[in-house]
């Protein structure tokens, strides 16, 4: 039995770290974009500042997940 996760076919029991890392990357990126969009709608400067700070935390998590996935695949730094 298989399921589709983010357009990838994953067979039951074969969920591996690469699929999990890519799922985290897209989830973190979506959170970053949603938080930035929300910060543009807020009129209170202090709330906007807090939302932008939260957005950059999600962006940092995205880069960390991407870095872990690249390290897992052992991609040399010159090719990144």
Secondary structure, 3 states (H helix, E strand, C coil): CEEEECCEEEECCCCCHHHHHHHHHHHHHHHHHHHHHHHHHCCCHHHHHHHHHHHHHHHHHHHHHHHHHHHHHCCCHHHC
